[in-house]
Amino acid sequence: MLNLRNALLSARGQSSSQRRPRPSAFGWTGYFLFLYVYRCIFSVLSQLVVLRLTPVSDTFSYQRGELPGIDESQPITAGLIFELGSTQFSTILTARIGGLFNALLFGNPILINMGFQTIAFVGLLYFLKSVDDKARRPMALLILLPSFTVWSSIASKEAIVVFAVAILSGFLLRMYQGRARLGVLPIIAGFLIFLYKPYFLAAFAFALIGTWICQRVRQKATLALIGGMLSIALLYMLRDTADELAFALQQLFSYETAQGRSSRLEPFFVEQYDVFFKAPAGMLLAFFGPMITEILVSPLALVTFIESAALAAFLGVLFAYRFMYLPAYSLILGSFTLFWIMFPSYPFGVGNIGTAIRYRTGWLVLLFAVVGVLMSRDLFLGWQAKQGKRRSATM
């Protein structure tokens, strides 16, 4: 009976999540074309409408190929490139890309926006092709979110970050399907994450390395839990550094906080270690953006609130539906991955509702990948069945 049960589980494991994605009657090629056109439309609308309501000076600089706040005569050295946490090289690289598009596209800001959105689109295409039809449908819906599309369809760092995060998220999912290949795109994406968002590295390191190690052992949930607790222990050891960085970021954004309409005037970090004690509330604020008491700040705040509420409800229902049957390993690895992407990110957006939505754009695809695909019983059973076949073949 036990062998029969295992055979049935293995058969179930050969689910759609395990097999290479196949085209459906929906016509994914048609959807991909629609997605590109949809995002190009947002490149136009963002330039003509959104950027007039919410001026973004760095976007205008990138469209002209200029370097905002940086001495253009400064040489690009290895030290500048590998200075962890420095934004100078990422700013230089973004401006150079903007300058290239400016030269090729006749200096037209709308066409330059489309050039940047194309970079993000390539990453999103890779990500969507990393999941099957069943999981791809909700992902295809989620990446149409207006705020996500706006910030990743203009001349911005966010467009490049979305490309990198989408590639690495897709690579993570392909590891569970047995078709991950460390090619040029994942390597470029990892380097871009290092340059643009080094604090994203903890989440990807935990998810990618954790998956690679756990696929070689039987006690996957136990090992994932041990790895997660060790990562928390490391954070505890670095608690003073994390606390200092949180206050430094708050001070850095204090001028913008005093000037912007969409800013929260009261400082969020007041006492020592508030970055930890207030983390649950801070992560909620940084994810949600405007709360219900802030929707009258601007028309965009109301639209963003509705969007965030719909997104939270959708992901919450999806998680609740799967929770009772979710393998412990998937819950543990997914939860720690979400913590490591949201905790380091929230100090950047907790003080301003507009900044929160802009910074959220960078890591939303990983959130979609974890909640929408990784936290899936079918994916886990298919992955486990594949590992069992490999062990049988070597015996």
Buried (B, 14 or more C-beta within 10 A) or exposed (E): EEEEEEEEEBEBBBBBBBEEBEEEEEEBEEBBEEBBEBBBEBBBBBBEEBBEEBEBEBBBBBBBBBBBEBEEEEEEEEEEBEBEEBBBBBBBBBBBBBBEBBEEBEEBBBBBBBBBBBBBBBBBBBBBBBBBBBBBBBBBEBBEBBBBBBBBBBBBBBBBBBBBBBBBBBBBBBBBBBEBEEEEBBEEBBEBBBBBBBBBBBBBBBBBEBBEEBBEEEEBBBBBBEBBEEBEEEBEEEEEEBBEBBBEBBEEBEEBBEEBEBBBEEBBBEEEBBBBEBBEEBBBBBBBBBBEEBBEBBEBBBBBBEBBEEBEEBBEEBBEEBEEEBBEBBBBBBBBBBBBBBBBBBBBBBBBBBBBBBBBBBBBBBBBBBBBBBBBBBBBBBBBBBBBBEEEEEE
